[in-house]
Amino acid sequence: MADAISGLVLSQRRFFSTNVTKDVEFRIEQLKKLKAAILAFEDEIKAALHSDLHKCELEAYSSEIGFCLNEISQTIQNLKKWAKPEKAWGMMLPLSEGTIISEPFGVALIIAPWNYPFGLAISPLIGAIAAGNCAVVKPSEVSSSTSKVIAKLVAKTFDEKYIAVVEGDSKVASKILEEKFDYIFFTGGEFVGKIVMQAAAKNLTPLTLELGGKSPCIVSSDCDLEKTASRIVWGKFFNAGQTCIAPDYLLVQKEVKEKLIEKMKEKIIKFYGENEKNSKDYGRIINKRHFERLSSYLKEGRIIFGGKTDANELFISPTLIEQMLPKANVMQDEIFGPILPIIEYSKLEEAIEFVTNRPKPLALYLFSSSREIQNKILNETSSGGVCINDTIIHISSESLPFGGVGSSGFGKYHGKASFDTFSNKKSVLKNTTLFDLPRYPPYGDFALKMMKSQFK
């Protein structure tokens, strides 16, 4: 396996050295081929996502297939503009020209997670192709059905010396990380993210880490309770809560806590029925290990709604809990499942303190109609992204760079941000040969005066 991986990386490095991938028309053609392949494999992708996560057709299309198709279309439409060298102004040297060239890094490694196993493998690949790189994609073995479809799709669409998929478990991932890549893009948890970063450090390889964390949702008493309840329930239980930017816990102002809880209960029943297990729109937990982990959280607080489980079907119903101890695992770990802790606060400062005393999250949600409150949250908290009066939809805009900060990761992507992430911004200065400014020794007073005037 190690020899095969080394050979694959070497073949991609040789292909990259031909400079074929640097041609913008070539990149556009490859993106068109990828789009056509996704359309051709659409039914297989949806079937695989249902097999792995019991993901319904609408969620599969909106968050993975359609999401990628839209990003490809936007990239094709704008790529020539993005790839055009940028003029740099404000040069101190008369008649010199400054240019910023976006050049590809070379051979990129993309390591994808299991929760959105198709979208989070293909979305960064779009950026890698757009920027002119070769790429090796490592899908998650946990979502095995989708991994197989990705491997099949890529093999039928691209030569492996250009784009390739390597399947396998953590041992295979470790072997891949022993290779020297020119860029690494990893999406997953903090623990594995640290391993990836250590591997990258050995070769001083630049990387992006898309991690997660406990994304808070602050609900102010001045919110629209009806829409707040609908949007929290939808965002939290989409994909059975297995979303890196799902609301991880609620901070609800005391005056509206009970009203919000009642409305959220109503919304859960309205969305998924009295028996959520029978809903075709509600997913399942990815595997037994995560089912057992999530089930243990149910014992750490008082269940006020839901809490139903079925180990045979890897089913956990949408669940609301409260009265959790601060040191409980459910309040320390990223939940990554359909369990929503609810915490009461009186003054907004209490909610802000609760958030800022914890690691910086990937997303922060606020429900409030007050511009003053909105600005206060934006100014006094730090997170990868913020969504006001809704949940998770900020990820759908290709014009908004997506990524974390601190322990929730670093580096941004989506749309032009993906192109920029997979590009080295090479600065170029072309100076005139018509004359020289005084700068050579022996230095005199005139040279010093000229230098001071230039640096003012």
C-alpha positions as CSV (number, residue, x, y, z in Angstrom):
1,M,0.0,0.0,0.0
2,A,2.8,2.5,0.9
3,D,4.5,1.9,-2.4
4,A,1.3,2.3,-4.3
5,I,0.6,5.6,-2.6
6,S,4.1,6.9,-3.1
7,G,3.8,5.9,-6.8
8,L,0.5,7.7,-7.1
9,V,1.9,10.9,-5.6
10,L,5.0,10.7,-7.8
11,S,2.9,10.3,-10.9
12,Q,0.8,13.3,-10.0
13,R,3.9,15.4,-9.3
14,R,5.2,14.5,-12.8
15,F,1.9,15.4,-14.4
16,F,1.8,18.7,-12.6
17,S,5.3,19.5,-13.8
18,T,4.0,19.4,-17.4
19,N,2.2,22.7,-16.6
20,V,-1.0,21.4,-18.2
21,T,-3.1,22.1,-15.1
22,K,-2.1,25.7,-15.1
23,D,-4.1,26.5,-18.2
24,V,-7.4,28.1,-17.2
25,E,-9.3,26.5,-20.1
26,F,-8.1,23.1,-19.0
27,R,-9.3,23.8,-15.5
28,I,-12.8,24.9,-16.8
29,E,-13.0,21.8,-18.9
30,Q,-12.2,19.6,-15.9
31,L,-14.9,21.3,-13.8
32,K,-17.4,20.7,-16.5
33,K,-16.5,17.0,-16.6
34,L,-16.9,16.9,-12.8
35,K,-20.3,18.5,-13.0
36,A,-21.4,16.1,-15.7
37,A,-20.2,13.2,-13.6
38,I,-22.1,14.3,-10.6
39,L,-25.3,14.5,-12.7
40,A,-24.7,11.1,-14.1
41,F,-24.1,9.6,-10.7
42,E,-26.8,11.5,-8.9
43,D,-29.0,8.4,-8.2
44,E,-26.0,6.4,-6.9
45,I,-24.9,9.3,-4.7
46,K,-28.4,9.6,-3.2
47,A,-28.6,5.8,-2.6
48,A,-25.2,5.8,-0.9
49,L,-26.1,8.7,1.4
50,H,-29.3,6.9,2.4
51,S,-27.4,3.7,3.1
52,D,-24.8,5.5,5.2
53,L,-26.9,8.0,7.1
54,H,-30.5,7.3,6.1
55,K,-30.4,10.7,4.5
56,C,-33.6,11.7,2.7
57,E,-33.5,12.8,-0.9
58,L,-34.1,16.5,-0.2
59,E,-31.3,16.7,2.4
60,A,-29.0,14.7,0.2
61,Y,-29.6,17.0,-2.8
62,S,-29.6,20.3,-1.0
63,S,-26.6,19.9,1.3
64,E,-24.4,17.7,-0.9
65,I,-25.3,17.2,-4.6
66,G,-27.0,20.5,-5.5
67,F,-24.6,22.3,-3.2
68,C,-21.6,21.1,-5.3
69,L,-23.3,21.6,-8.6
70,N,-24.0,25.2,-7.7
71,E,-20.4,25.8,-6.6
72,I,-19.1,24.3,-9.8
73,S,-21.3,26.6,-11.9
74,Q,-20.3,29.7,-10.0
75,T,-16.6,28.7,-10.2
76,I,-16.8,28.1,-14.0
77,Q,-18.5,31.5,-14.4
78,N,-15.9,33.4,-12.4
79,L,-12.7,31.4,-12.8
80,K,-11.1,33.5,-15.6
81,K,-11.6,36.7,-13.5
82,W,-10.2,35.0,-10.3
83,A,-7.2,33.6,-12.1
84,K,-6.3,36.9,-13.8
85,P,-3.1,38.5,-12.4
86,E,-3.9,41.4,-10.0
87,K,-2.2,44.7,-10.3
88,A,-0.6,46.0,-7.1
89,W,-0.6,49.7,-6.5
90,G,1.2,52.1,-4.2
91,M,4.7,51.1,-5.4
92,M,7.5,53.3,-4.1
93,L,9.7,52.7,-7.1
94,P,9.0,55.0,-10.0
95,L,8.0,53.1,-13.2
96,S,8.0,49.7,-11.5
97,E,5.1,47.3,-11.9
98,G,3.7,45.1,-9.1
99,T,1.6,42.0,-9.8
100,I,0.0,39.2,-7.7
101,I,-0.2,35.9,-9.6
102,S,-2.4,33.1,-8.3
103,E,-0.4,29.9,-8.9
104,P,-1.3,26.3,-7.9
105,F,0.6,24.7,-5.0
106,G,1.0,21.4,-6.9
107,V,-0.3,18.1,-5.5
108,A,-3.0,18.6,-2.9
109,L,-4.4,16.1,-0.4
110,I,-8.1,16.3,0.6
111,I,-9.3,14.3,3.6
112,A,-13.0,14.2,4.0
113,P,-15.4,13.4,6.9
114,W,-18.3,11.0,7.1
115,N,-21.2,13.4,8.1
116,Y,-21.5,15.0,4.6
117,P,-19.3,12.5,2.9
118,F,-19.9,13.5,-0.7
119,G,-20.2,17.3,-0.4
120,L,-17.2,17.7,1.9
121,A,-15.0,15.7,-0.4
122,I,-16.1,17.3,-3.6
123,S,-16.4,21.0,-2.5
124,P,-12.7,21.4,-1.7
125,L,-11.8,19.4,-4.8
126,I,-13.6,22.0,-6.8
127,G,-11.3,24.6,-5.3
128,A,-8.2,22.4,-5.9
129,I,-9.1,21.9,-9.6
130,A,-10.0,25.6,-10.1
131,A,-6.6,26.7,-8.8
132,G,-4.8,24.3,-11.1
133,N,-3.7,21.6,-8.7
134,C,-3.6,17.8,-8.9
135,A,-5.3,16.1,-6.0
136,V,-5.6,12.9,-4.0
137,V,-8.9,12.5,-2.2
138,K,-9.3,10.3,0.9
139,P,-13.0,9.8,1.7
140,S,-14.1,8.6,5.1
141,E,-14.2,4.8,5.5
142,V,-17.0,5.3,8.1
143,S,-19.4,6.3,5.3
144,S,-18.3,3.4,3.2
145,S,-21.1,3.4,0.6
146,T,-20.4,7.0,-0.3
147,S,-16.7,6.4,-0.4
148,K,-17.2,3.7,-3.0
149,V,-19.3,6.0,-5.2
150,I,-16.8,8.8,-5.0
151,A,-14.0,6.5,-6.0
152,K,-16.0,5.2,-8.9
153,L,-17.0,8.6,-10.0
154,V,-13.5,10.0,-10.0
155,A,-12.0,7.0,-11.6
156,K,-14.4,7.2,-14.5
157,T,-13.9,11.0,-14.9
158,F,-10.2,11.7,-14.4
159,D,-6.8,10.0,-15.0
160,E,-5.4,9.2,-11.6
161,K,-2.2,11.0,-12.4
162,Y,-4.4,14.1,-12.2
163,I,-7.2,13.4,-9.7
164,A,-7.3,10.2,-7.7
165,V,-9.2,8.6,-4.7
166,V,-7.6,6.4,-2.1
167,E,-10.0,4.5,0.0
168,G,-9.2,2.8,3.4
169,D,-9.1,3.1,7.1
170,S,-7.0,5.2,9.5
171,K,-3.9,3.0,8.7
172,V,-4.2,4.0,5.0
173,A,-4.7,7.7,6.1
174,S,-1.5,7.5,8.1
175,K,0.4,6.1,5.2
176,I,-0.9,8.9,2.9
177,L,0.2,11.5,5.5
178,E,3.7,10.2,5.4
179,E,3.9,11.5,1.8
180,K,5.0,15.0,1.0
181,F,2.1,17.0,-0.4
182,D,2.1,20.7,-1.5
183,Y,-1.2,21.4,0.3
184,I,-3.4,19.5,2.8
185,F,-7.1,20.2,3.3
186,F,-8.7,18.3,6.2
187,T,-12.2,18.3,7.5
188,G,-13.0,16.4,10.7
189,G,-12.5,16.5,14.4
190,E,-10.0,18.3,16.5
191,F,-8.2,15.2,17.7
192,V,-7.4,13.9,14.2
193,G,-6.8,17.5,13.0
194,K,-3.9,17.7,15.4
195,I,-2.5,14.5,13.9
196,V,-2.8,15.9,10.4
197,M,-1.1,19.1,11.5
198,Q,1.8,17.2,13.0
199,A,2.2,15.3,9.8
200,A,2.1,18.5,7.7
201,A,4.7,20.1,10.0
202,K,7.3,17.5,9.2
203,N,7.3,18.7,5.6
204,L,6.3,22.3,6.3
205,T,3.2,21.7,4.3
206,P,0.6,24.5,4.3
207,L,-2.9,23.3,5.3
208,T,-6.5,24.1,6.0
209,L,-8.2,22.5,9.0
210,E,-12.0,22.5,9.0
211,L,-12.9,21.3,12.5
212,G,-15.9,21.9,14.6
213,G,-16.6,22.6,18.3
214,K,-19.6,23.6,20.3
215,S,-21.5,26.2,18.3
216,P,-23.8,28.2,20.6
217,C,-27.2,29.5,19.8
218,I,-28.3,32.6,21.8
219,V,-32.0,33.4,22.0
220,S,-33.0,36.9,23.1
221,S,-36.4,37.6,24.5
222,D,-37.1,40.0,21.7
223,C,-36.9,37.3,19.0
224,D,-39.7,36.1,16.8
225,L,-40.5,32.9,18.8
226,E,-42.4,31.1,16.0
227,K,-39.6,31.4,13.4
228,T,-36.9,31.0,16.0
229,A,-38.4,27.6,17.1
230,S,-38.8,26.4,13.5
231,R,-35.3,27.4,12.4
232,I,-33.5,26.0,15.5
233,V,-35.3,22.7,15.2
234,W,-34.6,22.5,11.5
235,G,-30.9,23.4,11.8
236,K,-30.3,21.2,14.8
237,F,-32.0,18.0,13.6
238,F,-31.0,18.3,9.9
239,N,-29.0,15.1,9.2
240,A,-29.9,13.9,12.7
241,G,-27.7,16.6,14.2
242,Q,-24.6,15.3,12.6
243,T,-23.5,18.7,11.2
244,C,-20.3,20.5,12.2
245,I,-22.2,23.8,12.4
246,A,-25.4,22.5,14.1
247,P,-26.5,24.5,17.2
248,D,-24.7,22.6,19.9
249,Y,-26.5,24.2,22.8
250,L,-29.1,26.9,23.4
251,L,-28.6,29.9,25.7
252,V,-32.2,31.2,26.1
253,Q,-33.3,34.3,28.0
254,K,-35.3,33.4,31.0
255,E,-38.5,35.3,29.9
256,V,-39.0,33.2,26.8
257,K,-37.4,29.9,27.8
258,E,-40.6,27.9,28.5
259,K,-42.5,29.4,25.6
260,L,-39.6,28.5,23.2
261,I,-39.4,25.0,24.5
262,E,-43.1,24.4,24.0
263,K,-42.9,25.8,20.4
264,M,-39.8,23.6,19.7
265,K,-41.7,20.5,20.8
266,E,-44.6,21.5,18.5
267,K,-42.2,22.0,15.6
268,I,-40.5,18.6,16.1
269,I,-43.8,16.9,16.0
270,K,-44.9,18.9,13.0
271,F,-41.7,18.2,11.1
272,Y,-41.2,14.5,12.0
273,G,-44.5,13.2,13.4
274,E,-45.4,11.7,16.7
275,N,-43.0,8.8,15.9
276,E,-39.9,10.2,14.3
277,K,-38.6,6.8,13.5
278,N,-41.3,6.5,10.8
279,S,-40.4,9.8,9.2
280,K,-38.7,9.5,5.8
281,D,-37.1,12.8,6.5
282,Y,-35.3,11.9,9.6
283,G,-31.8,10.4,9.6
284,R,-29.9,7.8,11.6
285,I,-26.6,7.8,13.5
286,I,-23.7,6.8,11.4
287,N,-22.5,3.8,13.4
288,K,-22.8,1.9,16.7
289,R,-19.8,3.7,18.4
290,H,-21.4,7.1,17.8
291,F,-24.8,5.8,18.8
292,E,-23.4,4.6,22.2
293,R,-21.5,7.9,22.7
294,L,-24.7,9.9,22.1
295,S,-26.8,7.6,24.2
296,S,-24.5,8.2,27.2
297,Y,-25.2,11.9,26.9
298,L,-28.9,11.3,27.6
299,K,-28.1,10.4,31.2
300,E,-26.3,13.7,31.8
301,G,-29.3,16.0,31.9
302,R,-33.1,16.0,32.4
303,I,-34.9,15.0,29.3
304,I,-37.7,17.4,28.6
305,F,-38.6,16.0,25.2
306,G,-37.6,12.9,23.1
307,G,-34.9,10.6,24.4
308,K,-36.2,7.6,22.4
309,T,-33.5,5.2,21.1
310,D,-33.3,2.0,19.0
311,A,-29.9,0.4,18.9
312,N,-30.8,-1.9,16.1
313,E,-31.8,1.0,13.8
314,L,-29.1,3.4,15.2
315,F,-32.0,5.7,15.9
316,I,-32.1,8.5,18.5
317,S,-35.1,10.8,18.4
318,P,-34.8,14.6,18.5
319,T,-34.1,15.3,22.1
320,L,-34.2,18.4,24.3
321,I,-32.4,18.3,27.7
322,E,-31.7,20.7,30.5
323,Q,-30.0,20.8,34.0
324,M,-26.7,19.6,32.7
325,L,-23.6,20.0,35.0
326,P,-21.0,22.3,33.4
327,K,-18.4,19.5,33.5
328,A,-20.7,16.9,31.9
329,N,-19.5,15.4,28.7
330,V,-22.5,16.7,26.8
331,M,-21.3,20.2,27.7
332,Q,-17.6,19.5,27.0
333,D,-17.7,17.5,23.8
334,E,-19.0,18.4,20.4
335,I,-22.4,16.6,20.5
336,F,-22.7,15.8,16.8
337,G,-26.1,14.3,17.2
338,P,-29.8,15.0,17.8
339,I,-29.4,16.2,21.4
340,L,-29.9,19.8,22.3
341,P,-29.0,21.1,25.8
342,I,-30.9,24.2,26.9
343,I,-29.4,26.7,29.3
344,E,-31.2,29.7,30.8
345,Y,-29.7,33.2,31.2
346,S,-31.0,36.5,32.6
347,K,-28.8,39.2,31.1
348,L,-27.1,39.2,27.7
349,E,-23.7,39.6,29.4
350,E,-24.1,36.2,31.0
351,A,-24.6,34.5,27.7
352,I,-21.6,36.4,26.2
353,E,-19.4,35.3,29.2
354,F,-20.6,31.7,28.8
355,V,-19.5,31.7,25.1
356,T,-16.3,33.6,25.5
357,N,-15.1,31.4,28.4
358,R,-15.0,28.4,26.0
359,P,-13.0,27.6,22.9
360,K,-14.0,29.7,19.8
361,P,-16.7,27.9,17.9
362,L,-17.1,27.2,14.2
363,A,-20.5,29.0,14.1
364,L,-22.5,31.2,16.4
365,Y,-26.2,31.8,16.2
366,L,-28.2,34.7,17.5
367,F,-32.0,35.2,17.4
368,S,-32.8,38.9,18.1
369,S,-34.6,41.7,16.3
370,S,-32.4,44.3,18.1
371,R,-29.6,45.8,16.0
372,E,-27.9,46.8,19.3
373,I,-27.9,43.2,20.6
374,Q,-26.7,42.0,17.2
375,N,-23.8,44.4,17.1
376,K,-22.9,43.6,20.7
377,I,-22.7,39.9,20.0
378,L,-20.7,40.5,16.8
379,N,-18.2,42.8,18.6
380,E,-17.8,40.8,21.9
381,T,-17.6,37.2,20.6
382,S,-15.3,35.4,18.2
383,S,-16.3,32.5,15.9
384,G,-15.7,31.1,12.5
385,G,-19.0,32.5,11.2
386,V,-22.2,34.1,12.5
387,C,-25.8,33.6,11.4
388,I,-28.4,35.9,12.8
389,N,-32.1,34.9,13.0
390,D,-31.4,31.5,11.4
391,T,-29.2,28.4,11.6
392,I,-26.7,26.7,9.3
393,I,-27.8,28.5,6.1
394,H,-24.8,30.8,6.0
395,I,-22.8,27.8,4.6
396,S,-24.9,27.9,1.5
397,S,-23.6,31.2,0.2
398,E,-20.5,30.7,-2.0
399,S,-19.7,34.4,-1.6
400,L,-19.2,34.0,2.2
401,P,-15.8,32.3,3.1
402,F,-16.4,29.4,5.4
403,G,-14.0,28.2,8.1
404,G,-13.1,28.2,11.8
405,V,-11.0,30.1,14.2
406,G,-8.8,28.9,17.0
407,S,-9.7,25.3,18.0
408,S,-12.5,25.2,15.4
409,G,-9.9,25.3,12.6
410,F,-8.3,27.8,10.3
411,G,-8.4,28.6,6.6
412,K,-11.5,29.4,4.5
413,Y,-13.2,28.0,1.5
414,H,-16.3,28.1,-0.8
415,G,-16.4,30.1,-4.0
416,K,-13.5,32.4,-4.5
417,A,-12.2,31.6,-1.0
418,S,-11.6,28.0,-2.2
419,F,-9.7,29.2,-5.2
420,D,-7.6,31.4,-3.0
421,T,-7.0,28.7,-0.4
422,F,-5.5,26.3,-3.0
423,S,-3.5,29.1,-4.7
424,N,-0.1,30.6,-3.8
425,K,-0.3,34.3,-4.1
426,K,3.0,35.0,-5.8
427,S,4.2,38.6,-5.7
428,V,6.0,39.9,-8.7
429,L,7.9,43.2,-9.1
430,K,9.2,44.3,-12.4
431,N,11.5,47.3,-12.2
432,T,12.6,49.7,-14.9
433,T,16.1,49.7,-16.3
434,L,15.9,53.3,-17.5
435,F,17.4,54.7,-14.4
436,D,18.5,53.9,-10.8
437,L,17.7,55.6,-7.6
438,P,20.6,56.4,-5.3
439,R,21.1,53.2,-3.3
440,Y,24.6,51.9,-3.8
441,P,27.6,52.4,-1.4
442,P,29.4,54.5,-0.6
443,Y,26.3,56.1,0.9
444,G,26.1,59.8,1.2
445,D,23.8,62.4,2.5
446,F,21.9,62.7,-0.7
447,A,21.1,58.9,-0.8
448,L,19.8,59.1,2.8
449,K,17.6,62.1,2.0
450,M,16.2,60.3,-1.0
451,M,15.5,57.2,1.0
452,K,13.8,59.2,3.7
453,S,11.6,60.9,1.2
454,Q,10.6,57.6,-0.4
455,F,9.6,56.0,2.9
456,K,7.4,58.9,4.1
